[in-house]
Amino acid sequence: MEQVKKLKIRNSLGLHARAAAKIVELGNRYKARLFLSKDGQEVDGSSILSILTLACPKGTEVHARIEGEDSEDFMQALSELFDRKFGEES
């Protein structure tokens, strides 16, 4: 099964190393695979360095594509992580 969703970077520092690490850490809890893309460039969501190559400041929209048996649960958790600004701001 595949889930696809557009997510917006809402935290003031954008998608930096700590935020990317939280995405990777979240992904390690699921069997499904995450891919993030921006402007046609798709990267492996299990790699902090790959995520950082997208260079996403605040306000950027990224597309998340998750493939695998628990993709729905993974997408829900990922959406919540983005909505909570990666736990960095209230």
The first five atom37 places (N, CA, C, CB, O) and aatype in JSON, in Angstrom:
{
  "aatype": [12, 6, 5, 19, 11, 11, 10, 11, 9, 1, 2, 15, 10, 7, 10, 8, 0, 1, 0, 0, 0, 11, 9, 19, 6, 10, 7, 2, 1, 18, 11, 0, 1, 10, 13, 10, 15, 11, 3, 7, 5, 6, 19, 3, 7, 15, 15, 9, 10, 15, 9, 10, 16, 10, 0, 4, 14, 11, 7, 16, 6, 19, 8, 0, 1, 9, 6, 7, 6, 3, 15, 6, 3, 13, 12, 5, 0, 10, 15, 6, 10, 13, 3, 1, 11, 13, 7, 6, 6, 15],
  "atom_mask": [
    [1, 1, 1, 1, 1],
    [1, 1, 1, 1, 1],
    [1, 1, 1, 1, 1],
    [1, 1, 1, 1, 1],
    [1, 1, 1, 1, 1],
    [1, 1, 1, 1, 1],
    [1, 1, 1, 1, 1],
    [1, 1, 1, 1, 1],
    [1, 1, 1, 1, 1],
    [1, 1, 1, 1, 1],
    [1, 1, 1, 1, 1],
    [1, 1, 1, 1, 1],
    [1, 1, 1, 1, 1],
    [1, 1, 1, 0, 1],
    [1, 1, 1, 1, 1],
    [1, 1, 1, 1, 1],
    [1, 1, 1, 1, 1],
    [1, 1, 1, 1, 1],
    [1, 1, 1, 1, 1],
    [1, 1, 1, 1, 1],
    [1, 1, 1, 1, 1],
    [1, 1, 1, 1, 1],
    [1, 1, 1, 1, 1],
    [1, 1, 1, 1, 1],
    [1, 1, 1, 1, 1],
    [1, 1, 1, 1, 1],
    [1, 1, 1, 0, 1],
    [1, 1, 1, 1, 1],
    [1, 1, 1, 1, 1],
    [1, 1, 1, 1, 1],
    [1, 1, 1, 1, 1],
    [1, 1, 1, 1, 1],
    [1, 1, 1, 1, 1],
    [1, 1, 1, 1, 1],
    [1, 1, 1, 1, 1],
    [1, 1, 1, 1, 1],
    [1, 1, 1, 1, 1],
    [1, 1, 1, 1, 1],
    [1, 1, 1, 1, 1],
    [1, 1, 1, 0, 1],
    [1, 1, 1, 1, 1],
    [1, 1, 1, 1, 1],
    [1, 1, 1, 1, 1],
    [1, 1, 1, 1, 1],
    [1, 1, 1, 0, 1],
    [1, 1, 1, 1, 1],
    [1, 1, 1, 1, 1],
    [1, 1, 1, 1, 1],
    [1, 1, 1, 1, 1],
    [1, 1, 1, 1, 1],
    [1, 1, 1, 1, 1],
    [1, 1, 1, 1, 1],
    [1, 1, 1, 1, 1],
    [1, 1, 1, 1, 1],
    [1, 1, 1, 1, 1],
    [1, 1, 1, 1, 1],
    [1, 1, 1, 1, 1],
    [1, 1, 1, 1, 1],
    [1, 1, 1, 0, 1],
    [1, 1, 1, 1, 1],
    [1, 1, 1, 1, 1],
    [1, 1, 1, 1, 1],
    [1, 1, 1, 1, 1],
    [1, 1, 1, 1, 1],
    [1, 1, 1, 1, 1],
    [1, 1, 1, 1, 1],
    [1, 1, 1, 1, 1],
    [1, 1, 1, 0, 1],
    [1, 1, 1, 1, 1],
    [1, 1, 1, 1, 1],
    [1, 1, 1, 1, 1],
    [1, 1, 1, 1, 1],
    [1, 1, 1, 1, 1],
    [1, 1, 1, 1, 1],
    [1, 1, 1, 1, 1],
    [1, 1, 1, 1, 1],
    [1, 1, 1, 1, 1],
    [1, 1, 1, 1, 1],
    [1, 1, 1, 1, 1],
    [1, 1, 1, 1, 1],
    [1, 1, 1, 1, 1],
    [1, 1, 1, 1, 1],
    [1, 1, 1, 1, 1],
    [1, 1, 1, 1, 1],
    [1, 1, 1, 1, 1],
    [1, 1, 1, 1, 1],
    [1, 1, 1, 0, 1],
    [1, 1, 1, 1, 1],
    [1, 1, 1, 1, 1],
    [1, 1, 1, 1, 1]
  ],
  "atom_positions": [
    [[0.84, -1.18, 0.0], [0.0, 0.0, 0.0], [0.88, 1.25, 0.0], [-0.95, 0.0, 1.21], [1.97, 1.25, 0.58]],
    [[0.4, 2.29, -0.65], [1.16, 3.53, -0.74], [0.32, 4.71, -0.27], [1.65, 3.77, -2.18], [-0.87, 4.81, -0.58]],
    [[0.95, 5.6, 0.48], [0.32, 6.83, 0.94], [1.13, 8.0, 0.38], [0.24, 6.89, 2.51], [2.36, 7.96, 0.38]],
    [[0.44, 9.03, -0.09], [1.11, 10.23, -0.6], [0.44, 11.45, 0.01], [1.08, 10.28, -2.17], [-0.79, 11.53, 0.06]],
    [[1.25, 12.4, 0.47], [0.67, 13.59, 1.08], [1.65, 14.76, 0.96], [0.33, 13.33, 2.57], [2.86, 14.58, 0.99]],
    [[1.09, 15.96, 0.81], [1.89, 17.18, 0.79], [1.97, 17.69, 2.23], [1.28, 18.26, -0.17], [0.95, 17.83, 2.9]],
    [[3.17, 17.98, 2.7], [3.39, 18.46, 4.05], [4.14, 19.79, 4.01], [4.18, 17.42, 4.89], [5.01, 19.99, 3.16]],
    [[3.8, 20.68, 4.93], [4.43, 22.01, 4.95], [5.37, 22.13, 6.14], [3.35, 23.11, 5.02], [5.04, 21.74, 7.26]],
    [[6.55, 22.67, 5.88], [7.52, 22.93, 6.93], [7.06, 24.19, 7.67], [8.99, 23.11, 6.36], [7.0, 25.26, 7.08]],
    [[6.72, 24.05, 8.95], [6.15, 25.16, 9.72], [7.09, 25.73, 10.78], [4.89, 24.7, 10.37], [6.87, 26.84, 11.27]],
    [[8.13, 24.99, 11.14], [9.01, 25.5, 12.2], [9.96, 26.56, 11.63], [9.82, 24.35, 12.83], [10.3, 26.52, 10.45]],
    [[10.38, 27.48, 12.47], [11.14, 28.65, 12.01], [12.51, 28.29, 11.44], [11.32, 29.62, 13.15], [13.02, 29.02, 10.58]],
    [[13.12, 27.21, 11.88], [14.45, 26.84, 11.39], [14.41, 25.98, 10.13], [15.2, 26.12, 12.47], [15.46, 25.67, 9.57]],
    [[13.23, 25.59, 9.7], [13.13, 24.75, 8.51], [13.52, 23.31, 8.79], [0.0, 0.0, 0.0], [13.58, 22.88, 9.94]],
    [[13.79, 22.59, 7.73], [14.11, 21.17, 7.85], [15.63, 21.02, 8.02], [13.61, 20.36, 6.6], [16.35, 20.78, 7.06]],
    [[16.09, 21.18, 9.25], [17.51, 21.12, 9.59], [17.85, 19.74, 10.16], [17.88, 22.23, 10.6], [16.99, 18.86, 10.18]],
    [[19.07, 19.56, 10.62], [19.55, 18.24, 11.03], [18.72, 17.62, 12.16], [20.98, 18.33, 11.47], [18.41, 16.42, 12.1]],
    [[18.36, 18.38, 13.15], [17.6, 17.82, 14.28], [16.22, 17.38, 13.83], [17.47, 18.86, 15.41], [15.75, 16.31, 14.23]],
    [[15.57, 18.19, 12.99], [14.25, 17.82, 12.46], [14.36, 16.59, 11.56], [13.62, 19.0, 11.68], [13.52, 15.69, 11.62]],
    [[15.4, 16.55, 10.73], [15.61, 15.39, 9.86], [15.84, 14.13, 10.69], [16.8, 15.63, 8.9], [15.36, 13.05, 10.33]],
    [[16.57, 14.26, 11.78], [16.82, 13.12, 12.66], [15.52, 12.6, 13.27], [17.81, 13.5, 13.77], [15.35, 11.39, 13.45]],
    [[14.61, 13.5, 13.59], [13.31, 13.08, 14.14], [12.5, 12.32, 13.1], [12.52, 14.3, 14.64], [11.79, 11.37, 13.44]],
    [[12.59, 12.73, 11.84], [11.9, 12.01, 10.76], [12.47, 10.6, 10.63], [12.02, 12.78, 9.42], [11.72, 9.63, 10.54]],
    [[13.8, 10.49, 10.61], [14.45, 9.19, 10.49], [14.11, 8.31, 11.69], [15.97, 9.35, 10.37], [13.82, 7.12, 11.53]],
    [[14.15, 8.88, 12.89], [13.82, 8.13, 14.11], [12.38, 7.61, 14.05], [14.01, 9.03, 15.36], [12.12, 6.47, 14.42]],
    [[11.47, 8.44, 13.58], [10.08, 8.01, 13.44], [9.99, 6.86, 12.44], [9.19, 9.19, 12.98], [9.3, 5.87, 12.69]],
    [[10.67, 7.0, 11.32], [10.64, 5.97, 10.29], [11.16, 4.62, 10.76], [0.0, 0.0, 0.0], [10.73, 3.58, 10.27]],
    [[12.08, 4.63, 11.71], [12.64, 3.39, 12.23], [11.61, 2.57, 13.01], [13.83, 3.68, 13.11], [11.85, 1.4, 13.3]],
    [[10.49, 3.17, 13.35], [9.43, 2.46, 14.09], [8.48, 1.7, 13.16], [8.63, 3.45, 14.93], [7.63, 0.94, 13.62]],
    [[8.63, 1.91, 11.86], [7.69, 1.32, 10.89], [8.43, 0.46, 9.87], [6.9, 2.43, 10.17], [9.63, 0.64, 9.63]],
    [[7.7, -0.47, 9.29], [8.26, -1.33, 8.24], [8.24, -0.62, 6.89], [7.48, -2.64, 8.16], [9.07, -0.9, 6.03]],
    [[7.3, 0.29, 6.7], [7.14, 1.01, 5.43], [8.35, 1.91, 5.18], [5.84, 1.84, 5.43], [9.08, 2.28, 6.1]],
    [[8.55, 2.25, 3.91], [9.66, 3.12, 3.5], [9.14, 4.5, 3.14], [10.43, 2.52, 2.3], [8.1, 4.64, 2.49]],
    [[9.88, 5.51, 3.56], [9.52, 6.91, 3.32], [10.43, 7.52, 2.26], [9.59, 7.72, 4.61], [11.64, 7.32, 2.26]],
    [[9.8, 8.27, 1.36], [10.53, 9.06, 0.37], [9.98, 10.48, 0.46], [10.39, 8.47, -1.09], [8.76, 10.67, 0.5]],
    [[10.86, 11.47, 0.48], [10.45, 12.87, 0.5], [10.92, 13.52, -0.79], [11.03, 13.62, 1.75], [12.0, 13.2, -1.3]],
    [[10.11, 14.43, -1.32], [10.53, 15.11, -2.54], [10.15, 16.58, -2.5], [9.9, 14.44, -3.76], [9.19, 17.0, -1.86]],
    [[10.96, 17.36, -3.23], [10.73, 18.79, -3.4], [11.26, 19.16, -4.77], [11.42, 19.64, -2.27], [12.39, 18.81, -5.13]],
    [[10.46, 19.87, -5.53], [10.87, 20.32, -6.87], [11.39, 19.18, -7.74], [11.94, 21.39, -6.75], [12.36, 19.35, -8.48]],
    [[10.74, 18.03, -7.65], [11.11, 16.89, -8.5], [12.27, 16.06, -8.0], [0.0, 0.0, 0.0], [12.58, 15.03, -8.59]],
    [[12.92, 16.48, -6.92], [14.03, 15.71, -6.36], [13.49, 14.84, -5.23], [15.16, 16.66, -5.84], [12.98, 15.35, -4.24]],
    [[13.6, 13.52, -5.38], [13.11, 12.6, -4.35], [14.3, 11.98, -3.63], [12.22, 11.5, -4.97], [15.29, 11.58, -4.25]],
    [[14.18, 11.91, -2.3], [15.26, 11.34, -1.49], [14.7, 10.27, -0.55], [15.98, 12.44, -0.69], [13.51, 10.22, -0.27]],
    [[15.61, 9.44, -0.08], [15.29, 8.38, 0.87], [15.07, 9.01, 2.25], [16.43, 7.31, 0.92], [15.95, 9.68, 2.78]],
    [[13.89, 8.81, 2.81], [13.55, 9.39, 4.1], [14.18, 8.69, 5.29], [0.0, 0.0, 0.0], [13.92, 9.07, 6.44]],
    [[15.01, 7.68, 5.05], [15.69, 7.01, 6.15], [17.12, 7.53, 6.33], [15.7, 5.5, 5.93], [17.88, 6.99, 7.14]],
    [[17.48, 8.56, 5.58], [18.83, 9.12, 5.64], [18.77, 10.61, 5.98], [19.57, 8.89, 4.3], [18.19, 11.4, 5.24]],
    [[19.38, 10.97, 7.09], [19.41, 12.38, 7.49], [20.07, 13.23, 6.4], [20.16, 12.55, 8.83], [19.54, 14.28, 6.03]],
    [[21.2, 12.77, 5.9], [21.91, 13.56, 4.88], [21.08, 13.72, 3.61], [23.24, 12.9, 4.54], [21.08, 14.79, 3.01]],
    [[20.39, 12.68, 3.21], [19.54, 12.78, 2.01], [18.44, 13.8, 2.22], [18.93, 11.4, 1.67], [18.15, 14.61, 1.34]],
    [[17.82, 13.77, 3.39], [16.74, 14.72, 3.7], [17.28, 16.15, 3.66], [16.12, 14.42, 5.08], [16.62, 17.05, 3.15]],
    [[18.47, 16.36, 4.21], [19.05, 17.7, 4.25], [19.34, 18.25, 2.85], [20.33, 17.68, 5.06], [19.33, 19.47, 2.66]],
    [[19.59, 17.38, 1.88], [19.87, 17.86, 0.52], [18.67, 18.56, -0.11], [20.3, 16.7, -0.37], [18.82, 19.27, -1.1]],
    [[17.48, 18.36, 0.45], [16.3, 19.03, -0.08], [16.3, 20.53, 0.23], [15.04, 18.39, 0.48], [15.61, 21.3, -0.44]],
    [[17.07, 20.95, 1.23], [17.21, 22.36, 1.6], [15.84, 23.04, 1.72], [18.08, 23.1, 0.57], [15.45, 23.83, 0.86]],
    [[15.13, 22.73, 2.8], [13.75, 23.21, 2.99], [13.65, 24.23, 4.11], [12.82, 22.04, 3.27], [13.65, 23.85, 5.28]],
    [[13.56, 25.51, 3.79], [13.32, 26.51, 4.83], [11.84, 26.52, 5.24], [13.74, 27.92, 4.33], [11.02, 25.82, 4.65]],
    [[11.53, 27.31, 6.24], [10.14, 27.45, 6.7], [9.25, 27.84, 5.52], [10.04, 28.52, 7.83], [9.61, 28.68, 4.7]],
    [[8.09, 27.21, 5.46], [7.12, 27.51, 4.41], [7.2, 26.58, 3.21], [0.0, 0.0, 0.0], [6.3, 26.59, 2.37]],
    [[8.26, 25.8, 3.11], [8.43, 24.87, 1.99], [7.41, 23.74, 2.09], [9.86, 24.3, 1.97], [7.12, 23.24, 3.18]],
    [[6.88, 23.34, 0.95], [6.01, 22.16, 0.9], [6.81, 21.0, 0.32], [4.73, 22.43, 0.04], [7.45, 21.13, -0.72]],
    [[6.77, 19.88, 1.01], [7.41, 18.66, 0.53], [6.34, 17.6, 0.31], [8.51, 18.16, 1.53], [5.29, 17.62, 0.95]],
    [[6.63, 16.69, -0.57], [5.72, 15.57, -0.81], [6.29, 14.34, -0.12], [5.52, 15.32, -2.34], [7.45, 13.98, -0.33]],
    [[5.47, 13.71, 0.69], [5.87, 12.48, 1.36], [5.19, 11.31, 0.66], [5.51, 12.52, 2.88], [3.98, 11.34, 0.42]],
    [[5.99, 10.29, 0.35], [5.45, 9.06, -0.24], [5.93, 7.91, 0.63], [5.9, 8.88, -1.75], [7.13, 7.73, 0.84]],
    [[4.97, 7.14, 1.13], [5.3, 6.04, 2.02], [4.76, 4.75, 1.41], [4.73, 6.26, 3.45], [3.59, 4.66, 1.07]],
    [[5.64, 3.75, 1.29], [5.28, 2.46, 0.71], [5.44, 1.37, 1.76], [6.14, 2.15, -0.54], [6.47, 1.3, 2.44]],
    [[4.43, 0.51, 1.9], [4.56, -0.61, 2.81], [3.29, -0.89, 3.57], [0.0, 0.0, 0.0], [2.32, -0.14, 3.5]],
    [[3.33, -1.98, 4.31], [2.12, -2.47, 4.98], [1.57, -1.55, 6.05], [2.4, -3.8, 5.58], [0.36, -1.52, 6.27]],
    [[2.42, -0.8, 6.73], [1.93, 0.1, 7.79], [2.04, 1.57, 7.36], [2.73, -0.12, 9.09], [2.22, 2.46, 8.19]],
    [[1.92, 1.81, 6.06], [2.1, 3.16, 5.51], [1.07, 4.16, 6.03], [2.03, 3.11, 4.0], [1.38, 5.33, 6.22]],
    [[-0.15, 3.69, 6.27], [-1.19, 4.6, 6.75], [-0.86, 5.14, 8.14], [-2.56, 3.89, 6.77], [-0.97, 6.34, 8.39]],
    [[-0.45, 4.25, 9.03], [-0.08, 4.67, 10.39], [1.16, 5.57, 10.36], [0.19, 3.44, 11.28], [1.23, 6.56, 11.09]],
    [[2.11, 5.22, 9.53], [3.34, 6.0, 9.38], [3.0, 7.41, 8.9], [4.33, 5.31, 8.41], [3.52, 8.39, 9.43]],
    [[2.14, 7.53, 7.89], [1.78, 8.84, 7.36], [1.07, 9.69, 8.41], [0.9, 8.69, 6.11], [1.3, 10.9, 8.49]],
    [[0.21, 9.07, 9.2], [-0.48, 9.8, 10.26], [0.53, 10.37, 11.26], [-1.5, 8.88, 10.99], [0.45, 11.53, 11.65]],
    [[1.47, 9.53, 11.67], [2.48, 9.97, 12.64], [3.39, 11.04, 12.03], [3.32, 8.77, 13.11], [3.77, 11.99, 12.72]],
    [[3.75, 10.9, 10.76], [4.59, 11.89, 10.1], [3.88, 13.23, 9.98], [5.01, 11.38, 8.7], [4.47, 14.28, 10.21]],
    [[2.61, 13.2, 9.63], [1.81, 14.42, 9.53], [1.76, 15.14, 10.87], [0.39, 14.11, 9.04], [1.87, 16.37, 10.93]],
    [[1.58, 14.38, 11.94], [1.54, 14.97, 13.28], [2.88, 15.58, 13.65], [1.14, 13.91, 14.32], [2.93, 16.65, 14.27]],
    [[3.98, 14.93, 13.27], [5.31, 15.46, 13.55], [5.51, 16.81, 12.85], [6.4, 14.45, 13.1], [6.03, 17.75, 13.46]],
    [[5.11, 16.9, 11.59], [5.21, 18.16, 10.85], [4.29, 19.22, 11.47], [4.85, 17.95, 9.36], [4.7, 20.37, 11.64]],
    [[3.06, 18.83, 11.82], [2.11, 19.78, 12.42], [2.6, 20.32, 13.76], [0.75, 19.11, 12.6], [2.33, 21.46, 14.11]],
    [[3.33, 19.49, 14.5], [3.87, 19.9, 15.81], [5.2, 20.65, 15.67], [4.06, 18.68, 16.71], [5.87, 20.93, 16.67]],
    [[5.57, 20.97, 14.44], [6.82, 21.71, 14.16], [8.03, 20.97, 14.72], [6.75, 23.13, 14.75], [8.97, 21.58, 15.22]],
    [[7.99, 19.64, 14.64], [9.07, 18.77, 15.08], [9.35, 18.92, 16.57], [10.33, 19.05, 14.29], [10.45, 18.59, 17.04]],
    [[8.36, 19.41, 17.32], [8.5, 19.56, 18.77], [9.4, 20.72, 19.18], [0.0, 0.0, 0.0], [9.84, 20.79, 20.32]],
    [[9.67, 21.64, 18.24], [10.61, 22.73, 18.52], [9.96, 24.01, 18.99], [11.41, 23.01, 17.31], [10.61, 24.83, 19.64]],
    [[8.69, 24.21, 18.66], [8.02, 25.46, 19.01], [6.64, 25.14, 19.57], [7.91, 26.4, 17.78], [6.07, 24.09, 19.28]],
    [[6.11, 26.06, 20.37], [4.76, 25.82, 20.89], [3.72, 26.49, 20.06], [4.65, 26.29, 22.32], [2.53, 26.4, 20.35]]
  ]
}
